[in-house]
Amino acid sequence: MSAAGLFGGSVGPADLQRVFLVRLDNMGDVLLTTPAFRAVRWALPDAHLALMAGPAGCAVGRLNPDIDETILYRAPNEDVYFELAQDPGRELAAMETLRGGDFDAAIIFTSYKQSALPAAYLCYLAGIPLRAAGSFEGPGSLLTHRHRYTEALPPRHESLRGLELTEALGFPIVEPEMVLEPRPEDEEEANDLLGRLGVDRFVLVHPGSSASSRTYPAERYARVVEEMSSRTGLPVIVTGGTGEKDLTRMVAGSSGIPLGGETSLGVFAALVGRAATVVTNNTGATHVASALKTPVVTVFAGTNPPEQWGPWRTPNRLLTNPVPCAPCYKRVCPIGHECLTGIAPATVTGAAMELLGEDAARKNGSQRRAGAAW
């Protein structure tokens, strides 16, 4: 890369010692932006990269070797915090944190429907001299480098959006692979947990989601768990967050193993990496499976375009039930979840069985090739 190839040729790598990255919203959104973080890291191997994100996003950042620091911020303009109480002190504190960081540049990543300008204003007030983002709105002096995203139909996968911004800023082109690396202690804890359960090969079902509009009904997931356990003979582990203990117990029933609220993100990721296949909603768990190359069945609600937010670069089955109201972009379905209730549990189980069969065929093929080579 040319030493003067970044931010429109205005600066070189030596001028960027401390770079501030912003990707707000939820776990999956941050995961989908990790290819762009890698592009920045490759261009600036010795720079300090700080990521500002929400609680789940910071947890992702701590499992990303490209990120040196995470800064927690609950942004009032993000969907996941739509009930956040008015508190100007929160934004003033965030601005002072950024001011104290002495950052040379800020790169603000958003999804297609989000505005970068509130975060840009924080960076402007904090005195960060270079401020870049994609924006359809007129940013005035809030941004020093504005990119207009190329929108396509059908929409491109969201993992490519951040890379479009970094490439426009002169950062290197990298493979659009998500980055998520459980720590050694996470792997060890996952091993210990599976040892206590007496589990080796297993199916993982993650029935929760941050929005009810994207959540396949619990009673249907319970049938999937029962059918998977009966048809495969494999243990079925049911995972969930701290507030989903009752959900995981209900879904697990008498056939599965509920682990609601018992794992950190790192341990959950380690379990996903060991699973024979994952069954979940269009939520962060889909992107964790994609990052770790674990086969995944995604029961995809009509809230978002599946081409944009579905599984990425891993064996998968994306299950949809087309409805005229899709994509609705709603957090709560007002008319009865037909996009999800139209998908039968038997369809979900069948998709998982197909992935298990393909996985077994791949492993048998690898073993035969290894034996032939020997």
Phi, psi and omega in degrees: 000141175295143180294345180243033188260006186253153179051054177069023179082005185280338181220158174252170181305325182295339180276354185242088180264333180224112185242134183255121179251137180238124168212100184271190182082223197248183186304309182298324180297317179292318178302319182292345180264353183298331173300322178291322175300320180297322178300319178294317180298318181297324179284331185233069186297335183255000182282158174270118180252120179249138180246126171262128182203174173284183183303312181292322179294322176295323178298322175295317181300325180288347176255020182238113182294347178281346184256129181267335187207143173243141180238117183282131177207124175262105186275131183290346180265006180265142185302323186292342180245037186294345178257014182295131180290150177295127181204084181304333179299330179297315180290323178296321178294320178297319179297318179293324175299316179293320179300319180289343181283345177052050184279145178276331185204154175232136174238120186254120180255139179221163168279175186298336186257006185253150176269136176274351191289324176301316178293323178298324179294320175301314181294323177297313179295329181282354176080020177288121191290325179250126184224113186238144177193164168272134184205129172275341180276155175288114186273353186057225180267008178294328177245138171270338180223111183251132176244139175257114183296147174272114180265139183228157174235125355295158184295147176288161178295144185298334179295340180274344185294312180297323179294328176298320180292312182296322178295321178296333179272001176095007178282158186292155174281128179234163175295138181282059178258130178289152184243120177206115185232101175304144181284161179306322179292330175293316179298319180294318179294321177296319178299316180297318181298312180295326177296318179295326180278348183069036187246136174246270177278136186205164172256140178246127177246126179239097191273352186270172177198158179285349179228132181296333181294342182252013187254114175299138186305138185300321182295331177284320175300322180299322177292324177297315180299314181298315181292319180296317180297317182290317187279331184257335187074004180271147171297144177243112179268131181247116184253162179186168180281184184297332180266012186240025180296315179296320179299313183292325177294319180295315182291321181293323182055220179265357185257334186253180180242107183280133177230031180300126176075010185254001182226143169285172177299320181297316179291320176302315179298320178297322177293317178301319180296337180264346186291146174290324172199159179241141175237125185200183177269180171281085185212185185303328181298327175300319183283330173297314178299318179298317181297326184262006176061036176264132177305138185220137169259121180248116174276102195260116178287166180275026183281329185221160176293126182295330178297335185268328190235009183279183178304155188222120172056039172213153177304133186204164166230120180255113186257124180227159171232100185302133177225152184293340183272358182273144354277137185261336181060026182263148176276333179232127180284128181269357190229008172117012172058035182298333180294337178256318182292343176280000178254113185284147175305323179298327177293318179295313179299317179299320178296318178295320178297321177299315180295321178297319179295319179294321179296317179296321179295319178297316181293320178296320178296320179295320180295320179295319179295320179295321179293321178294319179295323181291000000 
